[in-house]
């Protein structure tokens, strides 16, 4: 199945409705582009688990000091 979309002056394209339905994407969904040579694969990104990341983020507080920022600034 092939489709054609025109690139806008802002670098935007419209994904045809049947393709959006086929891969299950809706407005607001996050997509990932994977470059393979001169071809691009488009995939839906799994939803972000806010509660999980908030819980994990609290355990990482020890690495969030001005000293850590200075030590890791060049990485």
C-alpha positions as CSV (number, residue, x, y, z in Angstrom):
1,X,0.0,0.0,0.0
2,X,1.6,3.3,-1.1
3,X,0.4,6.8,-0.2
4,X,1.7,10.2,-1.2
5,X,1.9,13.3,1.1
6,X,3.2,16.7,0.3
7,X,5.7,18.3,2.6
8,X,4.7,21.8,3.8
9,X,7.0,24.7,4.1
10,X,7.2,24.0,7.8
11,X,8.3,20.4,7.3
12,X,4.9,18.9,8.1
13,X,3.0,16.1,6.4
14,X,-0.4,14.7,6.7
15,X,-0.6,11.0,7.5
16,X,-3.6,9.6,5.5
17,X,-6.6,8.5,7.6
18,X,-6.4,4.8,6.6
19,X,-2.7,4.7,7.7
20,X,-3.5,6.4,11.0
21,X,-6.2,3.8,11.6
22,X,-4.0,0.9,10.6
23,X,-1.3,1.8,13.1
24,X,-3.7,3.0,15.7
25,X,-2.6,6.6,16.1
26,X,-4.7,9.6,17.1
27,X,-4.1,13.3,17.7
28,X,-1.7,13.8,20.6
29,X,0.0,10.4,20.2
30,X,3.8,10.3,20.0
31,X,5.6,8.9,17.0
32,X,9.2,7.8,16.4
33,X,11.0,8.0,13.1
34,X,13.7,5.5,12.3
35,X,16.1,6.3,9.5
36,X,17.2,3.4,7.4
37,X,19.4,4.6,4.5
38,X,17.1,7.0,2.6
39,X,13.9,5.5,4.0
40,X,12.0,6.3,7.2
41,X,9.9,3.9,9.3
42,X,7.2,5.5,11.4
43,X,6.1,3.9,14.7
44,X,3.7,4.7,17.5
45,X,5.5,5.3,20.9
46,X,4.0,3.6,23.9
47,X,2.4,6.0,26.4
48,X,4.6,7.5,29.0
49,X,3.9,6.1,32.5
50,X,4.0,9.3,34.5
51,X,3.5,7.6,37.9
52,X,6.3,5.2,37.3
53,X,8.7,7.8,36.1
54,X,7.8,10.1,39.0
55,X,8.5,7.3,41.5
56,X,11.9,6.5,39.9
57,X,12.8,10.2,39.6
58,X,12.6,10.6,43.4
59,X,15.3,7.9,43.8
60,X,17.6,9.8,41.5
61,X,17.7,13.0,43.6
62,X,21.2,12.3,44.9
63,X,22.6,13.0,41.5
64,X,20.9,16.4,41.2
65,X,23.3,18.8,42.9
66,X,25.3,21.7,41.6
67,X,28.4,19.6,42.2
68,X,27.0,16.8,40.1
69,X,26.1,19.3,37.4
70,X,29.6,20.7,37.3
71,X,31.2,17.2,37.4
72,X,29.1,15.8,34.5
73,X,28.7,19.0,32.5
74,X,31.3,18.0,29.9
75,X,29.8,14.5,29.2
